[in-house]
Amino acid sequence: MGRTVLPFSQVLEREYEEWKKFRRALRKEDQEAFDRLFDRAKLHVQAAAYTSHPWPLESILLSICLEHEKLLAEILNKLKETKT
């Protein structure tokens, strides 16, 4: 019998737990930002599960980068609109 693969939402939660000491060492506002980063990663659980990458943190970080890219594009579009 093969190994059972955990759902990526559980993998994400485990990764978050592994970084809790780091989080605790941050200032309050940075802890909140840290939590928002992991919340952004949750938006791409399906894609991360589909790829089932051997290093989950890479999928998590790429998900966060993707959300940041979308946010930057939105901000840049709004800036262009205000200049015209």
C-alpha positions as CSV (number, residue, x, y, z in Angstrom):
1,M,0.0,0.0,0.0
2,G,1.2,3.5,-0.8
3,R,1.6,6.4,1.5
4,T,-1.3,8.7,2.0
5,V,-0.7,12.3,1.0
6,L,-2.0,14.9,3.3
7,P,-4.4,17.5,1.9
8,F,-2.4,20.7,1.1
9,S,-4.5,22.7,3.6
10,Q,-3.0,20.5,6.4
11,V,0.5,20.8,4.9
12,L,0.1,24.6,4.9
13,E,-1.1,24.5,8.6
14,R,1.9,22.3,9.6
15,E,4.2,24.7,7.8
16,Y,2.6,27.6,9.7
17,E,3.1,25.8,13.0
18,E,6.8,25.2,12.2
19,W,7.3,28.9,11.8
20,K,5.4,29.9,15.0
21,K,8.6,30.5,17.0
22,F,9.7,32.9,14.3
23,R,6.3,34.6,14.4
24,R,6.4,35.0,18.2
25,A,9.7,36.8,17.9
26,L,8.2,39.4,15.6
27,R,6.6,42.7,16.7
28,K,2.8,42.7,16.9
29,E,2.2,44.4,13.6
30,D,4.7,42.1,11.9
31,Q,2.9,39.1,13.4
32,E,-0.3,40.4,11.8
33,A,1.6,40.8,8.4
34,F,3.0,37.3,8.8
35,D,-0.5,35.9,9.3
36,R,-1.8,37.8,6.2
37,L,1.0,36.1,4.2
38,F,-0.2,32.7,5.1
39,D,-3.8,33.7,4.5
40,R,-2.7,34.7,0.9
41,A,-1.2,31.3,0.5
42,K,-4.5,29.7,1.3
43,L,-6.0,31.2,-1.8
44,H,-3.9,28.8,-3.9
45,V,-4.3,25.6,-2.0
46,Q,-5.7,23.8,-5.1
47,A,-2.8,24.7,-7.3
48,A,-0.3,23.7,-4.6
49,A,-2.1,20.4,-4.1
50,Y,-2.2,19.8,-7.9
51,T,1.6,20.2,-8.2
52,S,2.3,18.3,-5.0
53,H,5.8,19.8,-4.9
54,P,8.2,17.9,-2.6
55,W,9.0,21.2,-0.8
56,P,5.7,22.7,0.3
57,L,7.3,26.0,1.4
58,E,8.2,26.7,-2.2
59,S,4.5,26.4,-3.2
60,I,3.5,28.6,-0.3
61,L,6.0,31.3,-1.1
62,L,5.1,31.2,-4.8
63,S,1.4,31.6,-3.9
64,I,2.3,34.6,-1.7
65,C,4.3,36.1,-4.5
66,L,1.5,35.6,-7.0
67,E,-0.9,37.4,-4.7
68,H,1.6,40.3,-4.3
69,E,2.0,40.5,-8.0
70,K,-1.7,40.8,-8.5
71,L,-1.9,43.5,-5.8
72,L,1.0,45.4,-7.4
73,A,-0.6,45.3,-10.8
74,E,-3.9,46.6,-9.3
75,I,-2.1,49.5,-7.6
76,L,-0.2,50.4,-10.8
77,N,-3.4,50.4,-12.8
78,K,-5.0,52.7,-10.3
79,L,-2.0,55.0,-10.4
80,K,-2.2,55.1,-14.2
81,E,-5.9,56.0,-14.0
82,T,-5.3,58.9,-11.6
83,K,-2.6,60.3,-13.9
84,T,-4.8,60.4,-16.9
